[in-house]
């Protein structure tokens, strides 16, 4: 999709401290916009007192609060995106984290710098661990592996477990007494700090995923299908307790011998006040599992879970307040016309923002039968969206109201593209595309069945004649007559093409499950630019702002500054999959995906402000506007203008002039040749005005036919 414009750039200061409901960083200049404060699965919560606490999770998530969770600060791990399952905090400065897989890291300066550690010396996988003190840690994982460090993680040595079962959770009640639980009823015990482990018999066949011990004798274990067992004699015998839940219980915490909480699948939190004889449900949220729970006293506690879930209680768990917010619905597409105004669509919803994503308003048509798969606007008022229920909706008021353009199909519409207010195309999960030359009042059906096409999934045009469409099985077809006839292109890459993006009639990119290719001849031939041999990236979204700068997203984010000759990876370190990406200019962009994930990119050194800012309008004047072939530009800025770039509505540069326009000076400027040619861009031109300071901003010029 093409929706490009440039805006005034100003230097800003960054902060990583964020209130609940405000974004935190995920990778470099990417921040979370939904869910908030972030959306990675959270694995561990620890509080030093009622105010100072820590959260860990996927994607290298390490959050710190000093006000009980009202705001969170991201502790950056120097690019490390390991899922963090355990941490220890010592003397306010030393932070030791243990990650799943085979990784740990340690900081001795409060998280400013990190030293990476490797837990395993052979192939394997760490699931959990326990940091006993600033020097000692026991980690456990796949096939009974146990690793121990006694020097702060500098070195690790193996300890025999006596089992080949997966070890899922480690807990120590003191420096000597520890427990490890795992699959198929595995329980291990140590009384010497983890040097020797004894297998403890228990009447449990299922997986045990959590343990908590008051001391070496009194403790509880929890697991799948609501398992709770209690011991008062160090595991010599176990008493069955009844949780009255069928789902898995993943964590348990006791503040004393009587009062405790257990939590797990579907957000269930249960409480006991009699040592577990009875358990009473206090919270439930289907679809968002709780992974850990922690209390500092009988009243104040926190729970964390999947999809960024954070809960807090001040009354002993009688009521729980959510410290996280946002939709978890599936996003299919996102677009921004500038840095402020944008739309996103997904599973039965459309939302709009006018403040760069700080707030969103629902604009969903009431009659929509399915999910909104794609959305396209050519200006702030005029747009279209398509559903997998076979409908096309059109708006002329920025999405406040939508009109059904009444094409009913048994198939799904999946992609829409317009080049101006009149000419557009949609494709369906079938051999058919539909074309309009009157803004969607009428649609012409065109079949590609005669060339073997079926299950079309994305369509893209650069002008009124040249376009491409991709089928489910990776075939690419091209038209040079506005979609009337189509020819299959020679695309023989290993992974099927899933999406395409072209910046002109010849230059474009295609992405597949694990690769990126480029063409410079309209799709006749393709050259591989990137390939991921792990087959785990699942690229599905791609966008370029110009011939050099582009992004593609899937299970990671890739970025190029040189037309795809090289790609820089931003590994999100999470199972979240991004479906679409869009940049309003190369300094500002958004990506959306599964589980309600919306990320915003804002350059670390610059930010953009809208061209509609009254402060800019008062100092820059362009007239006449609309115009046919020339205009006058008044410079009311404090610095001279040194250059003006001309771009069409799709971001293609049409020309530039170098003109030294002093403050309070007016210049006569002619439009570049080609502004009214057959490119289909008559109507809107973007003027990118560059000051002698290097700062740029944009003005819109309306061109009369």
C-alpha positions in Angstrom: 0.0 0.0 0.0 1.1 3.6 -0.7 0.3 6.4 1.7 3.4 8.5 2.1 4.1 12.0 3.3 6.9 13.7 5.1 6.6 16.0 8.1 8.5 18.5 10.2 11.3 16.9 12.1 12.3 18.1 15.6 14.8 16.8 18.1 13.2 15.2 21.2 14.4 13.7 24.4 13.6 10.0 25.2 12.4 8.4 28.4 11.8 4.8 29.2 9.5 5.5 32.2 5.9 4.9 31.3 2.6 5.2 33.2 0.1 2.4 33.0 -1.7 2.9 29.7 1.5 4.4 28.0 3.9 2.5 25.8 7.3 1.0 26.6 10.1 0.0 24.3 10.2 -3.4 22.6 13.3 -3.0 20.4 15.3 0.1 19.7 12.8 2.7 18.4 9.8 0.4 18.5 7.3 0.9 21.3 4.1 -0.8 22.3 0.8 0.9 21.5 -1.4 -2.1 22.3 -1.7 -3.9 24.7 -0.3 -1.5 27.3 2.2 -1.3 28.9 3.3 -4.2 26.7 2.0 -7.4 25.2 4.7 -10.1 25.7 3.9 -13.0 27.9 5.0 -12.3 31.5 6.6 -15.1 33.5 7.8 -13.8 36.8 6.8 -11.1 39.3 8.9 -10.2 42.4 8.5 -7.2 44.8 11.1 -6.0 47.2 8.4 -4.2 49.2 5.0 -2.7 48.5 6.4 -0.2 46.0 9.5 -1.7 44.3 8.8 -4.5 42.0 10.0 -6.4 38.9 8.4 -8.2 36.0 10.1 -10.5 33.5 8.8 -12.1 30.2 9.3 -12.9 26.6 11.3 -10.7 24.3 13.8 -9.8 26.9 11.1 -8.0 28.9 12.4 -6.7 32.2 10.2 -4.0 33.9 10.8 -2.2 37.1 8.3 -0.1 39.2 8.9 2.1 42.2 5.3 2.9 42.9 3.5 -0.4 43.2 2.9 -0.8 39.5 1.3 2.6 38.6 4.2 3.1 36.2 6.9 0.8 34.7 10.4 1.4 33.5 11.9 -0.8 30.9 15.4 -2.2 31.8 17.2 -2.7 28.5 19.3 -5.8 28.0 21.6 -4.6 25.3 19.6 -6.2 22.5 19.1 -9.5 24.2 15.6 -10.9 23.6 15.6 -14.1 25.6 12.4 -15.0 27.4 13.3 -14.3 31.1 12.0 -16.8 33.6 13.8 -15.8 36.8 15.6 -12.9 38.4 17.4 -11.8 41.5 18.0 -8.3 42.7 20.8 -7.5 45.2 21.9 -4.3 46.8 19.8 -2.3 44.4 22.5 -2.6 41.7 23.1 -6.2 40.9 20.5 -7.8 38.6 20.9 -11.4 37.6 18.4 -12.9 35.2 17.9 -16.4 33.9 16.4 -17.0 30.5 14.7 -19.9 29.0 16.7 -21.8 26.4 20.4 -21.4 27.2 21.0 -17.9 28.4 21.5 -15.7 31.4 22.7 -12.2 31.9 24.1 -10.1 34.8 24.3 -6.4 35.4 26.3 -4.8 38.3 25.2 -1.2 37.6 21.4 -1.4 37.8 20.8 -2.6 34.2 23.0 0.0 32.3 25.4 -2.6 31.0 25.0 -6.4 30.8 27.3 -9.4 30.6 25.8 -12.4 28.8 26.2 -15.9 30.3 25.8 -19.3 28.8 24.2 -21.8 31.1 24.6 -25.0 29.1 27.8 -26.4 27.5 25.8 -28.9 25.3 22.6 -28.9 23.4 19.6 -28.6 25.7 16.9 -26.2 27.0 16.5 -24.5 30.3 12.8 -24.1 31.5 13.2 -22.5 34.9 15.6 -21.8 37.8 16.0 -20.2 41.1 18.5 -17.5 42.1 19.4 -18.3 45.7 21.7 -15.4 46.4 24.1 -13.1 44.5 26.4 -16.0 43.7 24.3 -19.2 43.6 21.7 -20.2 41.0 20.2 -23.6 40.1 18.7 -24.0 36.6 16.7 -27.0 35.3 15.2 -28.0 32.0 14.8 -30.5 29.2 15.5 -34.2 29.8 16.4 -33.8 33.5 19.2 -31.3 33.0 20.3 -29.4 36.1 23.0 -26.7 36.0 24.4 -24.8 39.0 26.5 -21.8 39.3 28.3 -20.7 42.6 30.2 -17.7 41.2 27.5 -15.4 39.9 27.1 -17.1 36.6 30.7 -17.0 35.4 30.8 -20.8 35.3 28.2 -23.5 35.4 28.5 -27.2 36.2 26.1 -30.1 35.7 24.3 -31.8 38.6 22.8 -35.3 38.3 19.0 -35.3 38.5 18.4 -39.0 38.2 15.6 -38.5 35.7 15.1 -37.8 32.0 11.8 -36.0 32.6 11.5 -32.3 31.7 12.1 -30.1 34.8 9.6 -27.2 34.8 10.0 -25.3 38.1 12.7 -24.7 40.8 12.1 -23.3 44.3 14.3 -22.8 47.4 12.9 -22.0 50.8 16.4 -21.2 52.0 20.0 -21.7 50.9 19.9 -25.4 51.6 16.4 -26.7 51.0 15.2 -26.7 47.4 12.7 -28.4 45.2 12.4 -29.1 41.5 9.1 -30.3 39.9 8.4 -31.4 36.3 6.6 -33.6 33.9 4.8 -36.9 34.7 4.7 -36.3 38.5 8.4 -35.6 38.9 9.5 -34.1 42.3 13.1 -33.7 43.3 14.4 -32.5 46.7 17.8 -31.2 47.9 18.9 -30.4 51.5 22.5 -29.4 50.6 21.9 -26.4 48.4 21.5 -28.3 45.2 24.6 -30.6 45.1 22.6 -33.7 45.5 19.0 -34.3 44.4 16.6 -37.0 45.7 13.5 -38.2 43.8 10.4 -37.9 45.9 7.5 -40.3 45.3 4.1 -38.7 44.9 0.6 -39.9 43.7 0.6 -37.6 40.6 0.8 -38.8 37.0 0.4 -35.4 35.3 2.9 -32.5 34.9 3.7 -30.5 38.0 4.5 -26.9 37.1 4.7 -25.0 40.4 6.0 -25.3 44.0 6.1 -23.2 47.1 7.6 -24.1 50.5 7.5 -22.2 53.8 10.5 -24.1 55.0 12.1 -27.5 54.5 9.0 -29.3 55.7 5.8 -27.4 54.8 5.0 -26.8 51.1 2.6 -27.2 48.2 2.9 -28.3 44.6 0.5 -27.6 41.7 0.0 -28.8 38.2 -2.2 -29.8 35.3 -5.9 -30.5 35.6 -6.1 -28.6 38.9 -3.5 -30.7 40.9 -2.7 -29.4 44.4 -0.8 -31.4 46.9 0.5 -30.4 50.4 3.3 -31.9 52.5 4.1 -31.2 56.2 7.0 -33.6 56.4 9.4 -32.5 53.6 7.7 -34.7 51.0 7.6 -38.0 52.9 3.8 -37.8 52.5 1.4 -35.7 50.5 -2.2 -34.7 51.1 -4.6 -34.2 48.2 -6.3 -30.8 48.1 -9.2 -29.9 45.9 -8.9 -26.8 43.7 -12.3 -27.6 41.9 -10.9 -26.4 38.6 -10.2 -28.6 35.5 -7.6 -26.3 34.0 -3.9 -26.3 34.8 -2.6 -24.5 37.9 0.8 -23.0 37.1 1.8 -21.2 40.2 1.3 -21.1 44.0 2.3 -18.6 46.7 1.8 -18.6 50.5 2.3 -15.6 52.8 2.2 -17.8 55.9 1.1 -21.3 56.9 -2.6 -20.5 56.3 -3.1 -17.9 53.7 -2.1 -18.6 50.1 -3.1 -18.2 46.4 -2.9 -20.5 43.4 -3.4 -19.4 39.8 -3.2 -20.7 36.2 -5.0 -21.4 33.0 -7.8 -19.0 31.9 -6.7 -16.4 34.5 -8.0 -18.4 37.5 -6.9 -17.1 40.9 -7.9 -19.1 44.0 -7.3 -18.2 47.6 -7.2 -20.3 50.8 -7.2 -19.1 54.4 -6.8 -22.5 56.0 -3.6 -23.9 54.5 -5.4 -25.3 51.4 -8.2 -27.3 53.0 -10.6 -25.1 50.9 -9.9 -22.9 47.9 -12.2 -20.1 46.8 -12.1 -18.5 43.3 -11.4 -14.8 43.3 -10.6 -14.0 39.6 -11.2 -15.5 36.2 -10.4 -14.3 32.7 -10.7 -16.7 29.8 -7.9 -16.8 27.4 -5.2 -15.1 29.5 -3.4 -17.6 31.7 -1.7 -16.4 34.9 1.9 -17.5 35.1 3.1 -16.1 38.5 1.7 -14.6 41.7 3.5 -12.7 44.5 2.4 -11.1 47.8 4.4 -8.8 50.1 1.8 -9.1 52.9 -1.7 -10.5 53.5 -3.2 -7.6 51.6 -1.0 -6.5 48.7 -0.1 -8.7 45.8 0.4 -8.9 42.1 -0.2 -11.5 39.4 1.2 -11.7 35.8 0.4 -13.7 32.8 0.1 -14.1 29.1 -0.4 -11.3 26.6 1.1 -8.7 29.0 -1.5 -9.3 31.8 -0.7 -7.5 35.1 -3.1 -7.6 38.1 -2.8 -6.0 41.5 -4.8 -6.4 44.7 -4.9 -4.3 47.9 -7.4 -6.5 49.8 -5.8 -9.9 49.9 -7.1 -10.9 46.5 -10.8 -10.3 47.2 -10.7 -7.9 44.2 -8.1 -7.5 41.5 -7.3 -4.3 39.5 -5.9 -4.7 36.0 -2.7 -2.7 35.5 -2.7 -3.6 31.8 -5.2 -2.6 29.1 -6.0 -2.8 25.4 -7.7 -5.1 22.9 -6.5 -8.6 22.3 -8.4 -8.9 18.9 -6.6 -9.9 15.8 -5.2 -7.0 13.6 -5.1 -7.5 9.8 -4.0 -4.1 8.5 -2.9 -0.6 9.5 -2.3 2.6 7.5 -1.4 6.2 8.4 -1.9 9.2 6.1 0.5 11.2 8.3 2.0 10.9 11.7 -1.3 11.6 13.4 -4.2 10.3 11.3 -4.4 6.5 10.8 -6.7 3.5 10.8 -6.3 -0.2 11.8 -8.7 -3.0 11.1 -9.1 -6.6 12.2 -11.5 -9.2 13.6 -14.9 -7.4 13.3 -13.5 -3.9 14.0 -12.1 -0.7 12.5 -10.5 1.9 14.7 -9.1 5.4 13.9 -6.7 7.7 15.6 -6.0 11.4 15.1 -3.3 11.7 17.7 -0.6 9.3 16.5 -2.2 6.3 18.2 -2.5 7.8 21.7 -6.3 7.3 21.5 -8.4 5.3 19.2 -12.1 5.5 18.2 -14.2 2.6 16.9 -15.6 3.1 13.4 -17.0 -0.3 12.7 -19.9 -0.6 10.2 -22.9 -2.1 12.1 -23.8 -4.4 9.3 -20.4 -6.0 8.8 -20.6 -9.8 8.8 -17.0 -10.7 9.1 -13.4 -9.5 9.7 -12.0 -6.5 8.0 -9.1 -7.8 6.1 -7.7 -4.6 4.4 -8.2 -0.9 4.6 -7.2 1.9 2.1 -7.5 5.7 2.3 -6.4 8.1 -0.4 -7.0 11.2 1.8 -8.4 12.0 5.2 -12.0 11.5 4.1 -12.1 8.9 1.3 -11.5 5.3 2.0 -12.5 1.7 1.4 -12.4 -1.5 3.5 -13.1 -5.1 2.6 -14.3 -8.1 4.7 -14.0 -11.8 4.5 -17.7 -11.9 4.4 -17.6 -10.7 0.8 -18.4 -7.0 1.3 -16.9 -3.7 0.3 -17.5 -0.6 2.5 -16.8 3.0 1.4 -16.5 6.2 3.4 -16.4 9.9 2.5 -16.2 11.3 6.0 -13.0 9.7 7.3 -14.7 6.6 8.5 -17.5 8.1 10.6 -20.0 6.4 8.4 -19.6 3.6 5.9 -21.7 2.6 2.9 -22.0 -1.0 1.8 -21.1 -1.1 -1.9 -23.1 -4.2 -2.2 -21.0 -6.9 -3.8 -22.1 -10.1 -2.1 -19.8 -13.1 -2.6 -19.6 -16.5 -1.2 -15.8 -15.9 -1.1 -13.8 -13.6 1.0 -12.5 -10.2 0.0 -8.9 -9.9 1.3 -7.2 -6.9 -0.4 -8.2 -3.5 -1.7 -6.1 -0.8 -3.6 -7.0 2.6 -5.1 -4.9 5.0 -7.0 -7.3 7.9 -6.7 -11.0 8.6 -5.8 -12.3 6.8 -8.9 -10.0 3.9 -9.8 -9.6 0.9 -7.6 -9.4 -2.9 -7.4 -10.2 -5.6 -4.9 -9.3 -9.3 -4.9 -11.0 -12.2 -3.3 -10.1 -15.6 -2.1 -11.1 -16.9 -5.5 -10.0 -16.5 -9.1 -11.8 -13.1 -9.3 -10.7 -9.5 -9.0 -13.1 -6.6 -9.1 -12.4 -3.2 -10.7 -14.2 0.2 -10.5 -13.6 3.5 -12.3 -16.3 5.4 -10.4 -15.2 5.1 -6.8 -17.0 1.8 -6.2 -20.5 2.7 -7.4 -20.1 -0.1 -10.0 -17.7 -3.0 -10.0 -16.6 -5.1 -12.9 -15.8 -8.8 -12.3 -12.6 -10.1 -14.0 -11.7 -13.8 -13.8 -8.1 -15.1 -13.8 -9.3 -18.7 -13.9 -8.2 -19.0 -17.6 -4.6 -18.6 -16.6 -4.9 -21.0 -13.6 -5.1 -18.4 -10.8 -7.1 -19.1 -7.7 -7.3 -18.0 -4.0 -6.0 -14.5 -4.6 -4.7 -12.9 -1.4 -3.2 -9.4 -2.2 -3.4 -6.8 -4.9 -1.2 -3.8 -5.6 -1.2 -1.0 -8.3 1.2 1.9 -9.0 -0.9 3.7 -11.6 -4.1 3.2 -13.6 -2.5 0.5 -15.8 0.2 -1.4 -13.9 -0.7 -3.8 -11.1 0.1 -7.2 -9.6 -1.8 -9.8 -7.7 -0.6 -12.8 -5.6 -2.3 -16.1 -5.1 -2.3 -18.3 -2.0 0.2 -20.7 -3.5 2.8 -18.0 -4.3 2.0 -17.2 -7.9 2.4 -13.6 -9.0 0.4 -12.1 -11.9 0.8 -8.8 -13.7 -1.4 -6.5 -15.7 -0.5 -3.5 -17.9 -4.0 -2.6 -18.9 -5.7 -1.8 -15.6 -6.6 -5.4 -14.8 -8.4 -6.4 -18.0 -5.8 -9.0 -18.8 -3.2 -10.7 -16.6 0.1 -12.6 -17.2 1.8 -15.0 -14.8 5.3 -13.8 -13.8 8.3 -16.2 -13.4 8.6 -16.5 -9.6 10.4 -19.6 -8.6 11.7 -18.8 -5.2 11.8 -21.6 -2.5 9.1 -20.0 -0.3 5.7 -19.0 -1.8 5.1 -15.2 -2.2 2.6 -13.9 0.3 2.7 -10.2 -0.3 4.2 -7.6 -2.7 5.0 -3.9 -2.8 6.0 -1.8 -5.8 7.2 1.8 -5.9 6.9 2.2 -9.7 6.2 0.1 -12.8 9.5 -1.8 -12.6 10.8 -1.9 -9.0 9.1 -4.1 -6.4 9.6 -6.6 -3.7 7.9 -9.9 -2.8 8.0 -11.6 0.6 7.3 -15.2 1.5 7.3 -17.3 4.7 11.1 -17.0 5.1 12.5 -14.7 2.3 12.5 -11.4 0.4 13.0 -11.0 -3.3 13.3 -8.0 -5.6 12.5 -7.3 -9.2 13.6 -4.4 -11.4 11.8 -5.4 -14.5 8.2 -5.4 -13.3 8.3 -9.0 -12.0 9.7 -10.8 -15.0 12.7 -11.8 -13.0 13.4 -11.9 -9.3 16.6 -11.8 -7.2 16.8 -13.2 -3.7 17.7 -10.5 -1.1 17.1 -12.3 2.2 16.5 -15.8 3.4 15.9 -17.3 6.9 16.7 -20.9 6.9 14.9 -21.5 10.2 11.5 -21.1 8.4 10.2 -19.3 11.5 9.9 -15.7 10.4 6.6 -16.0 8.5 6.9 -12.6 6.7 3.5 -11.2 5.8 3.7 -7.4 5.7 5.9 -5.1 3.6 6.1 -1.4 3.0 8.5 1.0 1.4 8.5 4.8 1.8 10.8 5.3 -1.2 13.2 3.4 -3.4 15.7 2.9 -0.5 13.8 2.6 2.8 11.6 -0.4 3.5 10.3 -2.7 6.2 8.9 -6.2 6.4 7.3 -7.9 9.3 6.4 -11.4 10.6 7.9 -13.0 13.7 10.6 -10.3 13.4 11.0 -6.9 11.8 13.5 -6.3 9.0 14.6 -2.9 7.8 16.6 -1.7 4.8 18.2 1.6 3.9 19.6 0.5 0.6 16.8 -0.8 -1.5 17.0 -4.3 0.1 20.7 -5.0 -0.7 21.1 -5.4 3.1 18.5 -5.9 5.8 18.8 -5.2 9.5 17.0 -7.6 11.8 14.9 -6.5 14.8 14.2 -9.8 16.5 11.1 -9.4 18.8 12.0 -12.5 20.8 8.4 -13.5 21.0 5.8 -15.8 19.5 3.8 -12.8 18.4 3.3 -12.6 14.7 3.0 -9.2 12.9 0.7 -9.1 9.9 1.1 -5.6 8.4 3.4 -2.7 8.5 3.0 0.9 7.3 5.2 4.0 7.5 3.9 7.5 7.0 7.5 8.6 6.4 10.8 6.8 7.1 10.9 8.2 10.7 7.4 7.1 11.8 5.6 3.8 11.3 3.3 1.2 12.8 3.0 -2.6 12.7 0.1 -4.8 13.8 -0.5 -8.4 14.3 -2.0 -11.2 16.4 -3.2 -10.9 20.0 -4.0 -7.3 19.6 -0.4 -6.3 19.0 0.3 -2.8 17.7 3.8 -1.4 17.7 4.9 2.1 16.8 8.2 3.1 15.4 9.5 6.6 16.2 13.1 7.5 15.2 15.3 7.8 18.3 16.5 11.2 17.3 13.6 12.8 15.6 9.8 12.8 15.7 7.2 14.1 13.3 4.5 16.6 13.7 1.5 17.0 11.4 1.5 19.5 8.6 -1.9 20.7 9.9 -0.1 22.2 12.9 -1.4 25.8 13.3 2.1 27.0 14.3 3.4 25.9 10.8 0.4 27.2 8.9 1.0 30.6 10.4 4.5 30.9 9.1 4.4 29.2 5.7 2.0 30.3 3.1 1.4 28.7 -0.3 -0.9 30.3 -2.8 -2.8 30.0 -5.0 -3.9 26.6 -3.6 -5.5 24.9 -5.6 -3.4 25.7 -8.6 -2.6 24.5 -12.1 1.1 24.9 -12.8 2.7 27.3 -10.4 2.4 28.8 -6.8 4.1 31.3 -4.5 5.8 30.3 -1.4 6.1 32.7 1.5 8.8 31.9 4.1 7.7 33.1 7.6 10.3 30.9 9.3 13.3 32.2 11.2 15.6 30.2 8.9 16.1 30.3 5.1 14.5 27.6 2.9 17.2 25.9 0.8 15.2 23.2 -1.2 11.7 22.0 -2.1 11.0 18.4 -3.1 7.9 17.5 -5.1 6.2 14.1 -4.4 3.0 12.5 -5.7 0.4 10.9 -3.4 2.2 7.5 -3.5 5.5 8.9 -2.3 7.3 9.0 -5.7 9.6 12.0 -6.1 8.7 14.0 -9.1 11.5 16.6 -8.8 13.2 19.2 -6.7 14.4 22.7 -6.8 17.2 24.4 -5.0 16.1 27.9 -4.0 17.4 30.1 -1.3 14.3 31.7 0.1 15.2 34.1 3.0 12.9 34.7 6.0 10.0 37.0 5.1 10.7 36.4 1.4 8.2 35.1 -1.3 9.3 33.0 -4.2 7.5 32.1 -7.5 7.8 28.3 -8.2 6.6 26.3 -11.2 5.4 22.8 -10.8 7.7 20.1 -12.2 7.0 18.5 -15.5 4.8 15.4 -15.2 2.5 16.7 -12.5 -0.5 16.2 -14.8 0.7 13.3 -16.9 -0.8 9.8 -17.0 0.6 8.7 -13.6 -2.9 9.1 -12.1 -1.6 11.5 -9.4 -3.4 14.6 -10.4 -5.2 16.0 -7.4 -2.6 16.1 -4.5 1.0 17.0 -4.5 3.3 17.0 -1.4 5.8 19.7 -1.0 8.7 18.8 1.3 10.2 22.0 2.3 13.8 21.8 3.6 15.3 24.6 5.8 19.0 25.4 5.9 19.1 23.8 9.3 18.2 20.4 7.6 14.8 20.2 9.1 11.9 19.3 6.8 8.2 19.6 6.8 5.4 19.0 4.4 2.6 21.1 2.8 -0.2 19.8 0.6 -0.8 21.4 -2.8 -4.1 20.7 -4.6 -3.7 20.6 -8.4 -6.6 21.5 -10.7 -7.0 19.6 -13.9 
